[in-house]
Amino acid sequence: MSLEGLDDVAWHAIDHAFGPALDTPGHLRALLSDDPEVVAQAVTDLDRTVYEEGGFVCPAATAVLPFLVEVMPSLAPQHRARLLDMIERIADDGENAEQVDPGWHAAWAKAEPAIRPA
């Protein structure tokens, strides 16, 4: 698995909960680790930075979604379940929040069939 296009994203210009999402590519790459503790920490880090409690969908949520869709099938069930929970919380905020990244709805429409197969 290559996470194709990850290095093409202008992470310095995309915000997450703590400012520019410069650490996000590292968290995404860590999801591919053979070490379950590294993967668990990456899931925690993504949840902490990409999901913004309080009803705001940040640009980083939109940017990471296609990479999460790519990685999720290869993850252990417990890690996949945690990421799915995070994505579901973001998707819920995408429907109800006052502030939603303009690209979220299109990204979610593309990702949802893979996240929620019929």
C-alpha positions in Angstrom: 0.0 0.0 0.0 1.5 3.3 -1.1 -0.8 6.1 0.0 -0.4 7.4 -3.5 -0.7 11.2 -3.6 0.0 11.7 0.1 3.1 13.8 -0.6 1.2 15.8 -3.2 -1.1 17.3 -0.6 -0.2 20.8 0.6 -0.4 19.8 4.3 1.1 23.2 5.4 -2.0 24.9 3.9 -4.5 22.6 5.5 -5.6 23.0 9.1 -6.6 20.5 11.7 -7.5 21.1 15.3 -4.0 22.5 16.2 -3.1 24.5 13.1 -1.3 23.3 9.9 -1.6 19.6 9.4 2.1 19.0 8.9 2.0 16.0 11.2 -0.9 14.3 9.4 1.1 12.5 6.7 3.2 10.9 9.4 0.1 9.7 11.2 -1.3 8.3 8.0 2.0 6.5 7.2 2.1 5.1 10.8 -1.2 3.3 10.1 0.8 1.1 7.7 3.1 -0.1 10.5 3.5 -3.7 11.4 3.6 -2.7 15.1 0.0 -2.6 16.5 1.0 0.0 19.2 2.3 2.3 16.5 -1.0 1.9 14.6 -3.0 2.5 17.7 -1.1 5.7 18.5 -1.6 6.9 14.9 -5.4 6.3 15.2 -5.3 8.3 18.5 -3.3 11.1 16.9 -5.6 11.3 13.9 -8.7 11.3 16.1 -7.2 14.1 18.3 -6.1 16.3 15.4 -8.6 15.6 12.6 -11.8 15.3 14.5 -12.8 18.5 16.2 -15.3 18.0 18.9 -17.9 20.7 18.9 -19.3 20.5 15.5 -16.6 21.7 13.1 -15.4 19.7 10.1 -11.8 21.0 9.5 -10.0 20.9 6.1 -7.8 18.1 7.3 -10.8 15.8 7.8 -11.5 16.3 4.1 -7.9 15.7 3.1 -7.4 12.5 5.1 -10.6 10.8 4.1 -9.5 9.2 0.8 -6.3 7.9 2.5 -8.3 6.4 5.4 -10.6 4.7 2.9 -7.5 3.2 1.2 -5.9 2.1 4.5 -8.9 0.8 6.5 -9.3 -2.6 4.8 -5.7 -3.5 5.7 -6.1 -2.6 9.4 -6.8 -4.9 12.3 -10.4 -4.9 13.3 -9.9 -2.9 16.4 -8.1 -0.1 14.6 -10.5 -0.2 11.7 -13.4 0.2 14.2 -11.8 3.2 15.9 -11.2 4.9 12.6 -14.7 4.1 11.4 -16.0 5.7 14.7 -14.0 8.8 14.0 -15.2 9.1 10.4 -18.8 8.5 11.5 -18.5 11.4 14.1 -17.0 13.7 11.4 -19.8 12.7 8.9 -22.4 13.4 11.5 -20.9 16.8 12.1 -20.8 17.3 8.4 -24.6 17.1 8.4 -25.2 19.2 11.5 -22.3 21.6 12.1 -22.3 25.3 11.4 -18.8 25.2 10.0 -17.9 22.5 7.5 -15.0 22.5 5.2 -16.3 23.3 1.7 -14.9 20.1 0.2 -16.2 17.7 2.9 -19.6 16.8 1.3 -18.0 15.8 -2.0 -15.3 13.8 -0.3 -17.8 12.1 1.9 -20.1 11.3 -1.1 -17.2 9.6 -2.8 -16.0 7.8 0.4 -19.3 6.7 1.9 -19.9 3.7 -0.4 -16.6 2.2 0.8 -17.2 3.1 4.4 -20.8 2.0 4.5 -21.2 -0.7 1.8 -24.8 -1.4 0.8 
